[in-house]
Amino acid sequence: MLKAQTNTLGYFNGMCLDCMDRSKPLGETVGDEYEERNKCVDGRWDTQCRIKHSQPTWYISWLGRPDMREKILRGPDGYRAPEYQ
Protein backbone atom coordinates (compact mmCIF):
# COMPACT_ATOMS: atom_id res chain seq x y z
CA MET A 1 0.00 0.00 0.00
CA LEU A 2 2.83 2.43 0.81
CA LYS A 3 4.47 1.80 -2.57
CA ALA A 4 1.20 2.59 -4.38
CA GLN A 5 0.79 5.75 -2.32
CA THR A 6 4.36 6.86 -3.05
CA ASN A 7 3.94 6.20 -6.78
CA THR A 8 0.66 8.10 -6.89
CA LEU A 9 2.10 11.11 -5.07
CA GLY A 10 4.90 11.19 -7.65
CA TYR A 11 2.40 11.59 -10.49
CA PHE A 12 1.15 14.96 -9.35
CA ASN A 13 3.34 17.96 -8.50
CA GLY A 14 0.60 20.49 -7.74
CA MET A 15 -0.75 23.07 -10.13
CA CYS A 16 1.41 24.90 -12.65
CA LEU A 17 0.72 28.63 -13.06
CA ASP A 18 2.43 28.63 -16.46
CA CYS A 19 0.15 25.85 -17.77
CA MET A 20 -2.88 27.59 -16.28
CA ASP A 21 -2.01 30.86 -18.01
CA ARG A 22 -1.23 29.21 -21.35
CA SER A 23 -4.41 27.12 -21.40
CA LYS A 24 -6.86 29.97 -20.71
CA PRO A 25 -8.94 30.51 -23.86
CA LEU A 26 -8.17 33.85 -25.50
CA GLY A 27 -11.52 34.25 -27.20
CA GLU A 28 -14.42 32.44 -28.81
CA THR A 29 -12.31 30.51 -31.31
CA VAL A 30 -9.43 28.24 -30.44
CA GLY A 31 -7.02 27.68 -33.31
CA ASP A 32 -3.88 25.81 -34.21
CA GLU A 33 -1.63 28.31 -32.40
CA TYR A 34 -3.47 27.64 -29.13
CA GLU A 35 -3.13 23.89 -29.61
CA GLU A 36 0.57 24.23 -30.47
CA ARG A 37 1.23 26.32 -27.34
CA ASN A 38 -0.34 23.72 -25.06
CA LYS A 39 0.86 20.38 -26.42
CA CYS A 40 3.72 18.28 -25.11
CA VAL A 41 7.12 18.44 -26.81
CA ASP A 42 9.08 15.18 -27.08
CA GLY A 43 6.93 13.68 -24.33
CA ARG A 44 7.50 16.63 -21.97
CA TRP A 45 4.63 18.77 -20.71
CA ASP A 46 6.80 21.37 -18.95
CA THR A 47 9.02 22.70 -21.75
CA GLN A 48 7.51 26.19 -21.46
CA CYS A 49 7.16 26.17 -17.68
CA ARG A 50 9.33 27.52 -14.89
CA ILE A 51 9.06 24.24 -12.96
CA LYS A 52 9.49 20.63 -14.09
CA HIS A 53 6.38 18.51 -13.89
CA SER A 54 4.52 15.58 -15.40
CA GLN A 55 1.40 15.20 -17.52
CA PRO A 56 -0.95 14.88 -14.51
CA THR A 57 0.12 18.36 -13.35
CA TRP A 58 -0.56 19.76 -16.84
CA TYR A 59 -3.94 17.99 -16.86
CA ILE A 60 -5.07 19.35 -13.49
CA SER A 61 -3.80 22.85 -14.35
CA TRP A 62 -5.82 22.98 -17.60
CA LEU A 63 -8.26 25.93 -17.79
CA GLY A 64 -9.38 25.52 -21.39
CA ARG A 65 -12.20 23.58 -22.99
CA PRO A 66 -12.30 19.85 -22.19
CA ASP A 67 -12.61 18.89 -25.87
CA MET A 68 -9.39 20.75 -26.73
CA ARG A 69 -7.58 19.11 -23.79
CA GLU A 70 -8.60 15.68 -25.08
CA LYS A 71 -7.52 16.58 -28.63
CA ILE A 72 -4.08 17.62 -27.34
CA LEU A 73 -3.79 14.49 -25.20
CA ARG A 74 -4.67 12.26 -28.13
CA GLY A 75 -2.05 13.85 -30.37
CA PRO A 76 -2.10 14.40 -34.14
CA ASP A 77 -2.83 10.73 -34.94
CA GLY A 78 -5.80 10.52 -32.61
CA TYR A 79 -3.86 8.41 -30.11
CA ARG A 80 -2.87 9.35 -26.59
CA ALA A 81 0.37 11.32 -26.43
CA PRO A 82 3.26 9.68 -24.55
CA GLU A 83 3.36 10.52 -20.88
CA TYR A 84 6.32 12.26 -19.31
CA GLN A 85 8.21 9.98 -16.96
N, C-alpha and C positions, 0 to 999 in steps of 0.2 A: 504494500500500500504506500509506503514512504517513497519508493522509487517512482511510482506512478504520479504521486503528488509533486515530486521534484521535477520530473519531466514536464508535467503540465505547467508548472510555474515558469519553466524555461521558455515556453512557447509565447508568452505574453510579457512585454516589457513596459506596459502602461500605454498611455496615449501619446501620440507624436503631434506636436503643434504644427510642424512643417507639413505633415500629411493632411492634417485637418484644414490648413489654409489652402493647400493646393487642390483639395477635393471639393471645396465649396463651389457650387455652380455660379458662373459669372453672368448668367442671363437665362432667357427662355430656352435657347438652343445650346446644345452641347455638341461640339464638333471634334474633328480629328486631333486638333491641337490639345484639347482638354484630355482626351484619351491618352495621347502621347505623354503628357506631363505626369500622368498618374500611374502609368504601367511600371512593371518591374523591368530592370535592365540586367541581363545575364543572371536571372534568378535572384536578384537583390531588389528589395523593396525600399531600401534606405539610401539610394545613391544621391538623392537630392535633399537629404535630411542632415541635421546637425548631430543627431545621435544614430548609433547603429541599432537596428531592430529587425524583427522577423515579419513575415506576412501576417500573422495574427494581430500584431500591433497596427499595421497598415489597415487591416480589415476593420478593427474596432475604432480606428480614428477617422474612418470614411464619413464625410458629411454630404456627399453627393447622392444622386438617385441610385436606388438599389439595382435597377436594370443596367446602368453603366458600370457599376462595381462588378456585377456578374460577367459582363462582356469583357472587362479588363482581366478578370481572374481566368476566364476561359482562353484568352489569348487569341491570336489571329486565325488559328485553325479551328477554333470552336472547342478546344480542349483546355483543361485546367492548366494554368501556367505552373512551372516548377516552383516549389516552395524553397525559400531561403533556409538554409541549415546553419 
